[in-house]
Amino acid sequence: MKKLISFIFLFSFLFFSVALAKEEPRQQSAKDSQSPIVLSVMGKTLHVQNAEPGSLMEIYDVVGIKVVSVRLDAADKTMALKLSKGYYILKVSNVVRKIVIK
């Protein structure tokens, strides 16, 4: 009786692990199809690539005070920043980067 229960348990474990392994590649391919957001700063010019249109871009100073909040109207956006020299934290969707304005 113990062997039968062990066999059933082992069989069900193997069956469910194979079923879960088959589902995993579909989820990964959906994540890979979306390009990551690229943020770059050159001087006082900010360039955002691959952002979802309508997403919110926020810029905070190092103390944590929000200094800029802009809704992005396109996936690729270039804008001039009117910020003083210093360090800032830039957030677009779930991507957060530290930037330096020189």
PyMOL CGO cylinders between C-alpha atoms (Angstrom):
from pymol import cmd
from pymol.cgo import CYLINDER

trace = [
    CYLINDER, 0.00, 0.00, 0.00, 2.84, 2.41, 0.85, 0.3, 1, 1, 1, 1, 1, 1,
    CYLINDER, 2.84, 2.41, 0.85, 4.50, 1.64, -2.50, 0.3, 1, 1, 1, 1, 1, 1,
    CYLINDER, 4.50, 1.64, -2.50, 1.27, 2.41, -4.34, 0.3, 1, 1, 1, 1, 1, 1,
    CYLINDER, 1.27, 2.41, -4.34, 0.86, 5.76, -2.57, 0.3, 1, 1, 1, 1, 1, 1,
    CYLINDER, 0.86, 5.76, -2.57, 4.53, 6.60, -3.19, 0.3, 1, 1, 1, 1, 1, 1,
    CYLINDER, 4.53, 6.60, -3.19, 4.16, 5.71, -6.86, 0.3, 1, 1, 1, 1, 1, 1,
    CYLINDER, 4.16, 5.71, -6.86, 1.04, 7.87, -7.24, 0.3, 1, 1, 1, 1, 1, 1,
    CYLINDER, 1.04, 7.87, -7.24, 2.74, 10.79, -5.48, 0.3, 1, 1, 1, 1, 1, 1,
    CYLINDER, 2.74, 10.79, -5.48, 5.88, 10.49, -7.62, 0.3, 1, 1, 1, 1, 1, 1,
    CYLINDER, 5.88, 10.49, -7.62, 3.84, 10.19, -10.83, 0.3, 1, 1, 1, 1, 1, 1,
    CYLINDER, 3.84, 10.19, -10.83, 1.72, 13.24, -10.01, 0.3, 1, 1, 1, 1, 1, 1,
    CYLINDER, 1.72, 13.24, -10.01, 4.80, 15.27, -9.08, 0.3, 1, 1, 1, 1, 1, 1,
    CYLINDER, 4.80, 15.27, -9.08, 6.49, 14.43, -12.39, 0.3, 1, 1, 1, 1, 1, 1,
    CYLINDER, 6.49, 14.43, -12.39, 3.32, 15.10, -14.37, 0.3, 1, 1, 1, 1, 1, 1,
    CYLINDER, 3.32, 15.10, -14.37, 2.79, 18.57, -12.85, 0.3, 1, 1, 1, 1, 1, 1,
    CYLINDER, 2.79, 18.57, -12.85, 6.45, 19.55, -13.13, 0.3, 1, 1, 1, 1, 1, 1,
    CYLINDER, 6.45, 19.55, -13.13, 6.43, 18.69, -16.86, 0.3, 1, 1, 1, 1, 1, 1,
    CYLINDER, 6.43, 18.69, -16.86, 3.20, 20.66, -17.33, 0.3, 1, 1, 1, 1, 1, 1,
    CYLINDER, 3.20, 20.66, -17.33, 4.70, 23.71, -15.60, 0.3, 1, 1, 1, 1, 1, 1,
    CYLINDER, 4.70, 23.71, -15.60, 7.92, 23.43, -17.60, 0.3, 1, 1, 1, 1, 1, 1,
    CYLINDER, 7.92, 23.43, -17.60, 5.93, 23.58, -20.84, 0.3, 1, 1, 1, 1, 1, 1,
    CYLINDER, 5.93, 23.58, -20.84, 4.20, 26.83, -19.77, 0.3, 1, 1, 1, 1, 1, 1,
    CYLINDER, 4.20, 26.83, -19.77, 7.41, 28.63, -18.76, 0.3, 1, 1, 1, 1, 1, 1,
    CYLINDER, 7.41, 28.63, -18.76, 8.84, 29.40, -22.27, 0.3, 1, 1, 1, 1, 1, 1,
    CYLINDER, 8.84, 29.40, -22.27, 5.62, 31.12, -23.36, 0.3, 1, 1, 1, 1, 1, 1,
    CYLINDER, 5.62, 31.12, -23.36, 5.83, 33.52, -20.42, 0.3, 1, 1, 1, 1, 1, 1,
    CYLINDER, 5.83, 33.52, -20.42, 9.50, 34.28, -21.09, 0.3, 1, 1, 1, 1, 1, 1,
    CYLINDER, 9.50, 34.28, -21.09, 8.93, 34.97, -24.78, 0.3, 1, 1, 1, 1, 1, 1,
    CYLINDER, 8.93, 34.97, -24.78, 6.21, 37.49, -23.91, 0.3, 1, 1, 1, 1, 1, 1,
    CYLINDER, 6.21, 37.49, -23.91, 8.64, 39.31, -21.61, 0.3, 1, 1, 1, 1, 1, 1,
    CYLINDER, 8.64, 39.31, -21.61, 11.46, 39.19, -24.18, 0.3, 1, 1, 1, 1, 1, 1,
    CYLINDER, 11.46, 39.19, -24.18, 9.29, 40.73, -26.90, 0.3, 1, 1, 1, 1, 1, 1,
    CYLINDER, 9.29, 40.73, -26.90, 9.09, 43.99, -24.94, 0.3, 1, 1, 1, 1, 1, 1,
    CYLINDER, 9.09, 43.99, -24.94, 12.24, 46.14, -25.31, 0.3, 1, 1, 1, 1, 1, 1,
    CYLINDER, 12.24, 46.14, -25.31, 13.69, 47.65, -22.15, 0.3, 1, 1, 1, 1, 1, 1,
    CYLINDER, 13.69, 47.65, -22.15, 13.42, 51.38, -21.52, 0.3, 1, 1, 1, 1, 1, 1,
    CYLINDER, 13.42, 51.38, -21.52, 16.67, 53.21, -22.31, 0.3, 1, 1, 1, 1, 1, 1,
    CYLINDER, 16.67, 53.21, -22.31, 17.42, 56.52, -20.57, 0.3, 1, 1, 1, 1, 1, 1,
    CYLINDER, 17.42, 56.52, -20.57, 20.39, 58.70, -21.53, 0.3, 1, 1, 1, 1, 1, 1,
    CYLINDER, 20.39, 58.70, -21.53, 21.47, 62.22, -20.60, 0.3, 1, 1, 1, 1, 1, 1,
    CYLINDER, 21.47, 62.22, -20.60, 23.92, 64.35, -22.55, 0.3, 1, 1, 1, 1, 1, 1,
    CYLINDER, 23.92, 64.35, -22.55, 24.49, 67.75, -21.00, 0.3, 1, 1, 1, 1, 1, 1,
    CYLINDER, 24.49, 67.75, -21.00, 20.98, 68.99, -20.25, 0.3, 1, 1, 1, 1, 1, 1,
    CYLINDER, 20.98, 68.99, -20.25, 19.29, 66.89, -22.94, 0.3, 1, 1, 1, 1, 1, 1,
    CYLINDER, 19.29, 66.89, -22.94, 17.38, 63.77, -21.92, 0.3, 1, 1, 1, 1, 1, 1,
    CYLINDER, 17.38, 63.77, -21.92, 16.59, 60.98, -24.37, 0.3, 1, 1, 1, 1, 1, 1,
    CYLINDER, 16.59, 60.98, -24.37, 14.03, 58.28, -23.50, 0.3, 1, 1, 1, 1, 1, 1,
    CYLINDER, 14.03, 58.28, -23.50, 13.66, 55.22, -25.77, 0.3, 1, 1, 1, 1, 1, 1,
    CYLINDER, 13.66, 55.22, -25.77, 11.14, 52.36, -25.76, 0.3, 1, 1, 1, 1, 1, 1,
    CYLINDER, 11.14, 52.36, -25.76, 8.85, 53.94, -23.17, 0.3, 1, 1, 1, 1, 1, 1,
    CYLINDER, 8.85, 53.94, -23.17, 5.18, 53.16, -23.40, 0.3, 1, 1, 1, 1, 1, 1,
    CYLINDER, 5.18, 53.16, -23.40, 3.25, 56.17, -24.75, 0.3, 1, 1, 1, 1, 1, 1,
    CYLINDER, 3.25, 56.17, -24.75, 1.27, 57.77, -21.95, 0.3, 1, 1, 1, 1, 1, 1,
    CYLINDER, 1.27, 57.77, -21.95, 3.65, 56.65, -19.22, 0.3, 1, 1, 1, 1, 1, 1,
    CYLINDER, 3.65, 56.65, -19.22, 4.69, 59.10, -16.52, 0.3, 1, 1, 1, 1, 1, 1,
    CYLINDER, 4.69, 59.10, -16.52, 8.27, 60.36, -16.22, 0.3, 1, 1, 1, 1, 1, 1,
    CYLINDER, 8.27, 60.36, -16.22, 9.26, 61.81, -12.86, 0.3, 1, 1, 1, 1, 1, 1,
    CYLINDER, 9.26, 61.81, -12.86, 12.51, 63.46, -11.80, 0.3, 1, 1, 1, 1, 1, 1,
    CYLINDER, 12.51, 63.46, -11.80, 13.44, 63.78, -8.12, 0.3, 1, 1, 1, 1, 1, 1,
    CYLINDER, 13.44, 63.78, -8.12, 16.35, 65.59, -6.49, 0.3, 1, 1, 1, 1, 1, 1,
    CYLINDER, 16.35, 65.59, -6.49, 18.63, 63.68, -4.11, 0.3, 1, 1, 1, 1, 1, 1,
    CYLINDER, 18.63, 63.68, -4.11, 16.53, 64.75, -1.11, 0.3, 1, 1, 1, 1, 1, 1,
    CYLINDER, 16.53, 64.75, -1.11, 13.48, 63.08, -2.68, 0.3, 1, 1, 1, 1, 1, 1,
    CYLINDER, 13.48, 63.08, -2.68, 11.51, 66.15, -3.75, 0.3, 1, 1, 1, 1, 1, 1,
    CYLINDER, 11.51, 66.15, -3.75, 9.77, 65.79, -7.13, 0.3, 1, 1, 1, 1, 1, 1,
    CYLINDER, 9.77, 65.79, -7.13, 11.05, 68.54, -9.43, 0.3, 1, 1, 1, 1, 1, 1,
    CYLINDER, 11.05, 68.54, -9.43, 9.59, 67.42, -12.80, 0.3, 1, 1, 1, 1, 1, 1,
    CYLINDER, 9.59, 67.42, -12.80, 6.60, 65.30, -13.80, 0.3, 1, 1, 1, 1, 1, 1,
    CYLINDER, 6.60, 65.30, -13.80, 5.87, 64.78, -17.51, 0.3, 1, 1, 1, 1, 1, 1,
    CYLINDER, 5.87, 64.78, -17.51, 3.53, 62.41, -19.36, 0.3, 1, 1, 1, 1, 1, 1,
    CYLINDER, 3.53, 62.41, -19.36, 5.37, 60.93, -22.37, 0.3, 1, 1, 1, 1, 1, 1,
    CYLINDER, 5.37, 60.93, -22.37, 3.36, 61.18, -25.58, 0.3, 1, 1, 1, 1, 1, 1,
    CYLINDER, 3.36, 61.18, -25.58, 5.64, 58.94, -27.68, 0.3, 1, 1, 1, 1, 1, 1,
    CYLINDER, 5.64, 58.94, -27.68, 7.82, 55.86, -27.24, 0.3, 1, 1, 1, 1, 1, 1,
    CYLINDER, 7.82, 55.86, -27.24, 10.98, 57.83, -28.12, 0.3, 1, 1, 1, 1, 1, 1,
    CYLINDER, 10.98, 57.83, -28.12, 11.24, 61.30, -26.65, 0.3, 1, 1, 1, 1, 1, 1,
    CYLINDER, 11.24, 61.30, -26.65, 14.05, 63.88, -26.50, 0.3, 1, 1, 1, 1, 1, 1,
    CYLINDER, 14.05, 63.88, -26.50, 13.67, 66.90, -24.24, 0.3, 1, 1, 1, 1, 1, 1,
    CYLINDER, 13.67, 66.90, -24.24, 15.76, 69.71, -22.85, 0.3, 1, 1, 1, 1, 1, 1,
    CYLINDER, 15.76, 69.71, -22.85, 15.88, 69.73, -19.05, 0.3, 1, 1, 1, 1, 1, 1,
    CYLINDER, 15.88, 69.73, -19.05, 15.70, 73.04, -17.20, 0.3, 1, 1, 1, 1, 1, 1,
    CYLINDER, 15.70, 73.04, -17.20, 17.48, 71.78, -14.09, 0.3, 1, 1, 1, 1, 1, 1,
    CYLINDER, 17.48, 71.78, -14.09, 20.44, 73.17, -12.22, 0.3, 1, 1, 1, 1, 1, 1,
    CYLINDER, 20.44, 73.17, -12.22, 23.68, 71.22, -12.00, 0.3, 1, 1, 1, 1, 1, 1,
    CYLINDER, 23.68, 71.22, -12.00, 23.53, 68.22, -9.72, 0.3, 1, 1, 1, 1, 1, 1,
    CYLINDER, 23.53, 68.22, -9.72, 22.39, 64.66, -9.17, 0.3, 1, 1, 1, 1, 1, 1,
    CYLINDER, 22.39, 64.66, -9.17, 18.83, 63.54, -9.83, 0.3, 1, 1, 1, 1, 1, 1,
    CYLINDER, 18.83, 63.54, -9.83, 16.75, 60.38, -9.80, 0.3, 1, 1, 1, 1, 1, 1,
    CYLINDER, 16.75, 60.38, -9.80, 14.78, 59.68, -12.97, 0.3, 1, 1, 1, 1, 1, 1,
    CYLINDER, 14.78, 59.68, -12.97, 11.80, 57.31, -13.00, 0.3, 1, 1, 1, 1, 1, 1,
    CYLINDER, 11.80, 57.31, -13.00, 9.90, 56.11, -16.08, 0.3, 1, 1, 1, 1, 1, 1,
    CYLINDER, 9.90, 56.11, -16.08, 7.34, 53.33, -15.47, 0.3, 1, 1, 1, 1, 1, 1,
    CYLINDER, 7.34, 53.33, -15.47, 9.24, 50.79, -13.35, 0.3, 1, 1, 1, 1, 1, 1,
    CYLINDER, 9.24, 50.79, -13.35, 12.74, 51.90, -14.46, 0.3, 1, 1, 1, 1, 1, 1,
    CYLINDER, 12.74, 51.90, -14.46, 14.71, 54.11, -12.07, 0.3, 1, 1, 1, 1, 1, 1,
    CYLINDER, 14.71, 54.11, -12.07, 18.11, 55.67, -12.90, 0.3, 1, 1, 1, 1, 1, 1,
    CYLINDER, 18.11, 55.67, -12.90, 20.47, 58.14, -11.28, 0.3, 1, 1, 1, 1, 1, 1,
    CYLINDER, 20.47, 58.14, -11.28, 21.48, 60.98, -13.61, 0.3, 1, 1, 1, 1, 1, 1,
    CYLINDER, 21.48, 60.98, -13.61, 23.95, 63.86, -13.44, 0.3, 1, 1, 1, 1, 1, 1,
    CYLINDER, 23.95, 63.86, -13.44, 23.30, 67.29, -14.92, 0.3, 1, 1, 1, 1, 1, 1,
    CYLINDER, 23.30, 67.29, -14.92, 26.59, 69.06, -15.64, 0.3, 1, 1, 1, 1, 1, 1,
]
cmd.load_cgo(trace, "trace")
